[in-house]
């Protein structure tokens, strides 16, 4: 009996450490991007496009067509490999899978549906609310709304092509497939059915994780827009949607591991690609990186910029600060 309790305690501690490792490293990565220096708006009290920010260029607008077309071709015209070209985990994959994977059907189902819900709501909501309702409706600025929309479509197109291309070409087997039975049902070590099923077209498109990539892309876009434009009046009000989307991106990635849909390395690459396409590229092409200005909700003193970040650790959560010189 004592041995069983000790085993359960060890498993619980491994799960806590795994949760803390994934969430805290994700929060730190995205917070560092958020805290980077930025160009300031022409008028910090008004939503308007600064003369210092390059508008979406003609070649960028024309590029939206091939990006959209290629995404459709990859999604509907190219089938994932019937046989896996890459099996198993790398680096920390097996350790994190052991700590985070849901052990029951209901747990995997709950997190599987949660990941889908975050994926299908995180893309349209910022477009509808920030671009349509707030910028176009409340502020009445069709020029800024158009620039934001084009930047959003460009970022989503880039991340979509890269993600779908990798999923179709790499052919990595999803983690649940290693526990697949002859009848296509995934079961645990005791033979109890789990949430996933095998022998399906998407069994071999684990690399890399599409849900976290897309949600992180929208999180990066939300942070970039609110960092430079006082859509909600500036300060904490504009920091809140950024942190909300960053949290959604982190939770989406964790949910895909708990549901046994992706390896942790799939999720980590997805977070990275999403941060690059959603935050770094729009900043490089449009908003810019300069030594003046600061992130939304950040505290500045000379060349030092400090921004708040959410922290999750075994047994609780809190708020920390990350600084960049």
Secondary structure, 3 states (H helix, E strand, C coil): CHHHHHHHHHHHHHHHHHHHHHHHHHHHHHHHHHCCCCCCCCCCCCCCCCCCCCCCCHHHHHHHHHHHHHHHHHHHHCCCCCCCCECCCCCCHHHHHHHHCCCCHHHHHHHHHHHHHHHHHHHHHHHHHHHHHHHHHHCCCHHHHHHHHHHHHHHHHHHHHHHHHHHHHHCECCHHHHHECCCCEEECCCCCEEEEECCCCCCCCCCCCHHHHHHHHHHHHHHHHHHHCCCCCCCHHHHHHHHHHHHHHHHHHHHHHHCCCCCHHHHHHHHHHHHHHHHHHHHHHHHCCCCCCCCCCCEEECCEEEEEEEEEECCEEEEEEEEEC
